Every structure is written in C-alpha cells, then in structure tokens.
Amino acid sequence: MNTMNIGVVGGGLMGHGIGYLLAMAGHDIRIYEPSSEIRASIPQRVKEIADLLEDDPAHLTRISVHGQLASAVTSADVVFEAAPERLPLKQQIFAELESLTKPTTILASNSSALPSTEIGRHLQHRDRVVGTHFWNPPHLVPLVEVIQTEWTSGDVVARTMALLRDAGRSPVHVRRDIPGFIGNRLQHALKREAIAMLADGVADAETIDTVIKDGFGARLAVLGTLEQSDLVGLDLTLDIHETLLQHLDRSTEPHPLLREKVAQGKIGMRAGEGFRTWTPEQAAAVRERLSRHLAAQAKTRSKAARSRQ
C-alpha cells in the first residue's frame, strides 16, 4: 500500500497505539491532542512500544504531534478518532472533521459501543463515516471491528479494511451497526453470567476466573465459539441448550451486585477491591502478565509476517 497521510484525533490510551501501528506500516501520522501534558508524553510512550516489540525506532520519525486539529487532519487521507466515549463530543469532532478534511477522506471512529450511525448522523457526507473498533492495547491486539452504517459506502469499508490488513491487523466486517458490535456483545454476555453466578453464591470470583482461563478460555485463541459448535456437533449443542438456556441470566439491567460495588467505591484494581481484593503488587503482576502475553503474540505475528515478505 502506498504511503498515506493519517490523522489521529486523541493521543491517549488508544490514539497513540493506533498511530504507532500505522507508522510502523509506513504511513505518515499526525496525532492531534488538546492536552499539552498528554502531547508531551506521546514520544516517550510510542518509544516504549517500540522497545517492548523490538521494532525499528526509525519509524517513529513518521509520527508528529499537534495541538491544533486542522494541522493534523487537513491533508489526511484517513482520520481515526479516538476521543473519550461521549456521543456529543464525538459528534462535535466529526462535524469539525467534515469541514476540515478532503471530500474523499475516510472518517473512522474508534468506539467500544457507541454506534457510528449516531456519531455521523448529522453530517452531510455520511457515506465516508465508518466505525473502527480497536481493542486495547491496539498495538498488541490484532482485531479491529470495521462497522458499516446504513450509509457507509462499500468502497470506504474495503479501503479501511485494506489499510488495516496491510498494517498487520485482523479487520472484520460488521455489516450492521448494533450497540457493542460483535466483540463487546459476546464479552459482556459472558460477564453478565459470571456476575450472576457470583451473586448467587455458585463460586467465588477467583474460581469463576480460573474456570474461564483454564477451561474453555484455553482454546478460544484458536477455536471460535461457532467453530467449536461445528466441531462437537450441532446436535450436541442443541441438547445442551435444551437443558441450559432456561437457567441462564436474562437481566436487561446491570446486576444489583455491580451497582452496589460501584456505589461503595469498590471499582477494581485501582481501588484495591472489586469482585476480588488486590494489593498494588498483585495488580501490577496481572498487568505485567497480560502485557507479556500480548507482546509475545505480537512478536510472533510480526516475525511470521516478515518471513512471508
């Protein structure tokens, strides 16, 4: 793919990682970040990614950081928005992007659950708006859900997926813009059931997590849910569903246990307690374990890609 000018709106948790992976693919990246403090931290944070993945730091010269939106996006071929998850804010940003960018510029929103349809609803050229749900951290997790709204053109979807595929991502086409897309709907369906079992006293939180990690979770990286159903047989899947589905949690609101925990300030590792209790050392160990695991996978994918070139 030819070198492209790519704008990234937001240099925080997701934005700097998106900028990094696209710079490593050979594109020129301009990151807009309104906070001077966050802007100043971006060079060091992208260098830390390069060190973690043992990438050539020379590619980091392709990344520039800007305090004005116009200077980052005016000449962009694609803009990835990675602003906080607030619909009015994203709508405002996209209105500005429409007025600042070329008519052919793809406007992509990185959102975990907000429909891209609503983000671009009030624009004049809604056909160039597409959802691109990167997973955290975007430079380590390969999946990107590319969400097509009712107005997104097929060409925009194809160009976006080609760009991401060329950058070593694993883009998937989500044909309907539904809340949570595919990944978060599946993830939070599991989370709803886990919280319900915890509240019902079936097991403690550590036991439930162990069952996930050491049970079916051990095969999820290589065997999808529907693939596994085909493997064992849909007749067996049907038999299990006939018995099991009536007993699954059907809540349409957040579980009272979750609301209670949040109200008490027991919001997880950074508070020292959530569903489980955590010392600072235990929390740091979990983060380190996750980072090492994802980085090892990313290095393996990178080496495999280079060997095919």
N, C-alpha and C positions, 0 to 999 in steps of 0.2 A: 504494500500500500504506500502511496506517495505521502511525503511529509505533509501534515495538516497543522493549521493553527487551531489550538483548542483552548477555550476559556473554561475556567473552573470557578464557580461562584461559591466562596466559602473555603477557608483554609484550615478548618478544624479537624475533628476526628476522622471524617470521611474524605473531605476535599483534598487534603494533602496526599492521602494514599491514592486517590484516583489520579491526581496529577502525576504522581510518581510512576505508576504503572504505564501511563500513556507516554510519558517522557522516555521510559525505557524501551518503548516500541518505536521510538524515533521521531515523535511529534514535538512541536514547539508548544509549550504550556505556559499560559498566563493565569495565575491564580489571583482572584480578587478577594480580599479580606478586609472588612471595615475596621477591625480591631488592630491597633498598632502593636499591641502586645503579642497577639497571635501571629501577625505578619512577621514580627521579628524572630519568632520561634520556628518558622517553616523551614529555613535552610538546614537547621540542625536536625529537625525531625525527619526530613527526607534523607539526610545523610545517614541517620541511624537505620533507616530501612535498607539502604544500600549496604551498610555494614552487616546487618542481620542476614541478608540474602546473598552476600558476597558478590554483588553486582558491580559493574564498572562505574565508578562515581563520575566519570567524564560525562555521562548522560545527564547529570544533574544540572549542567550548564544550560540545558534546554528549558529549565523552569525559571520563570520570573514571577515576582510577587508585586501586586499592585494595590494601591489604596483607593483607586477610583474605578468604578465599574466600567466606564466607557473605554479606558485604556486596555482593559483585559479582554473585552469581547467584540469591539467594533470590527476587527478584521477576522474574527473567528469563523471557522467552517462548522464547528460544533461547540456548543456550550453545555457543560454539565453543571447543574445547580445542586449544591449540597448545603443548603441553608437549614436552620432549625425546622423541626416538624410542626410548622404552624401554617395552616392554609392561607390566611390573609397575607402573611409575609411572602409566601411563595407566589401567590397571585400578583402581588405588587412587583416582585422581582421579574416575573415573566412579562408583565406589561412593559417594564423598562427594557428588557431584553429585546422585545419585538421592535421597539423604537430605535434601538442602538445597532442591531445586527443586520447583516445582509438578508434579503428575502429567502435565500437558499440555505441559510444557517439552520442546522438542526438544534432544537431547544429540548434538552433532556433533563428530566427531574429525577434526582435520587431521593426517593421517599420510601419509608418502610411500610406505610399503609395508606397514605393519602392518595386518592385516585387522581391520576394525571388528567383525567377528563375534567375534574373540577379546577385543577390548577390552571389549565389553559382555556377554560370555558369562555372567558370574555375577550379572548384575543381575536384579531381579525383573520390571522392565518393559522388556524388551529391544526392544519394538516401537518405542520412541521414539529408539533409537540409530541414527545414520546416519553414514557417512563423508563428509567434505567435504575432498577433496584440492585445496588451493590450490597454485598454482605460484609460486615465488619470483622476484621480489617480488610479493606478492598484489595490491598496489595498481596494478601495471603489467601483469601477465599476466592476461588475461581468463578463461582456462579454469578451471573448478572441476569436478572429477570428484565426482559425488554417488553414493556407493556404497551400494547396498541390501544388507543382510544377509538371511539367511533369515528373520529375524524382523521386519525393518523394515516398518512399515505403509506402504501406498501413499499415505496421506494425509500422512505425515511426509515422504516423498520429494517429493510435489507441493508442500507448503508450503515446504520447503527450497529447491527449485528456483525457486519464485516469488520468494522473498526475494532470492536471488542474482541472478536476472534483473533484478529491479527495481533492484538496486544496480549494474547495468551490467556484470555478469559474464556469462560464457558457460557456463552449467551444462550438463553432460551426465550422462545417467542410466547408471550402470554397474550392470547387472542382476545380476551375480554378483560376490561379494566374493573376488576372486582376488589373490594376492600381486603387488604392483606395479600393480594395477588395469590401466588401458589405457596411459596415457602412459609410465609408467616401464618397462613391459614392452617397448614399442616403442623407447624411448630406449636401454635397456641391451642390447637385441638388437643395435642398431647399434654401441654401444660395444664389445661383445664382439668383433664382427667387425673393428672398427678396431684394437683392441689386438692381435688375432691377426695382422693384416697387418703391423703394426709389428714384432712379434716375429719374423715370418718374413722380414723384410727386403724386403718388397714396395716400401715407400717410407718416407721419414721422417715424423715426426709432423706437421710443418708442411705437407707435401704432402697428406697424408690430410685434414687440416683444410681445406685450400684446395679440394680436390675436393668436400667436403661443402658449403662455403659458396658457392662459385662455380658448382657444378654443380646437382645436384637440390635442394640446400637453398634455392636462389634461388626455387624455385617452391612450396616447402612451405607458405608462409603463405597461399597462395591455391588450392592444389591438393593434396588429401589423397591418401594412398597408394592407396586403393581407387578413388578418383575418377580418379586418373591411369591406373590399370589399365583402367578402363572407357573412358577417353579414347583410349588407344592400341590397345585391343582385348585381350580375354582370351585370344584365340588367340596373340597375340604374347607375352603374359605367360607362357602355358603353354610356348611354345617356349623362352623364356629359362630358365624353371625346369627344364626337362628337362636343360639343359646345366649350369646354375649350381649348383643346390641341393646336389648331391653334394660340391661343393668348399667350401661354407660351414663355418665353425667350428661344432662341435657340443659344445663344452665344457660340462660340467654343474657345474664348479667354477671359481672365479676363476682367470684365467690366471696362470701362474708369473711372468711379467714384472710383473704388477700387484703380486703378493705381494712380489717382490724389491724393487720401488721403495719400497713402504711400509716394508719391513724396514730399508731403507737411509736412511729419513727423507726420501726424495725424494717428498714428498706433493703437490707442485704449487706454485702461485704464491707462497704464503706461506712456503715453504721455499726458493724460488729455483730449484727444479728439480722437474719431474715427468716427463711424457713429453717436455716441452720445457724449455729453460732460460729463466729470466725474471729480468730486473733489476727492482728496485722500480718504476722508471719505466714499463717495458713492462707490468707487471701493472696498474698504475694506469691506463694507457691503455686496456687491454682492458675494465676495469670501467667506465671513463667511456664508452667506445664502446657498450657494452651498455646502460648507463643512458640515454644519449641516444636510442638507437634505440627502446627500450621506452617512454620518456617521450613521444617524438614520436607513436608509435602510440596511446598512451593519450589524448593531447590530441586527436588526430583523431577517435577514438571518442567522446570527451566532447562535442566540437563537433557531431558528427553527431547525437548523442542530443538535445542542446539544440535543434537546428534542427527536430527532429521534434515537439517539445513544443508 
